[in-house]
Amino acid sequence: MARFVFGAVLACVSVLCCAQGVSPVPAGQKVDGMSAVDLAAEWWKWAMAAPQEINPVADRSGRHCAVGQQGKVWFLAGGFGSSKVSRECRVPADRHLFFPVVNMVYYRHPQNPNYTCEQAKRLAALNNDTAIDLFASLDGVGIPGIEKQRVKTEKCFDVFERVPKSAGAPNAFPSATDGYWLLLQPLPKGRHTLTFGGKYNRESPDFGRMVQDIEYRLTVE
């Protein structure tokens, strides 16, 4: 995966609809022993672990959405940089869903050995301070309050931790992420359409003014 840059960006969103009998996990509650802050770091390790040809974030159709999934929480992806994507995905009925509305990750470049955790956290926060037009809907019903779901890394991590050493990934500690994330209760069995997105009202040196527009057609079974 040729993604070893000083900063990387990815966005995703989600919410769910009380009318469908599903609700967000209350703030601070853990699933599978992890809080939303813990899951945000694990999500990035998942997002960067798979090779480009089967990477769920680079995937345009959704056929690789099951790659790397483990535990009781199922990760959903947005896209690297500005993305307009529509995916099909089959999800086990007993899995919670976790994904970011929009988010940033910054990490140490091999040529910058003095890069600190505080620097990574500060840079990851910059674009999220200007996030606008956040949206999400499940089965056509919009969900308000996304702006209250911001999650920031408390402890830094290595974004390439899950990449095999044989793949040549650098040591990216410290890495930090900041964004708007949602942890959802398992959806009812059946078909669901989830749409989400947003944009940053600030230019990123790597991706410009990023915009996300993502659709998932989920089959929960």
ABEGO torsion letter per residue (X at the ends): XBABBABBBBBBBBBBBAAAGBBBBBBGBBBGGBBAAAAAAAAAAAAAABBAAABAAABAAGAAAABGBBEABBBBBBBBEBBBBBBBBBBBAABBBBBBABBBBBBBBAABAABBAAAAAAAAAAAAAABBGBBBBBGGBBBBGAAAABBBBABBBBAAAABBAAAGBBBAOBBBBBEBBBBBBBBBBEBBBBBBEEBBABBBAAAEBBBBBBBBBBBBX
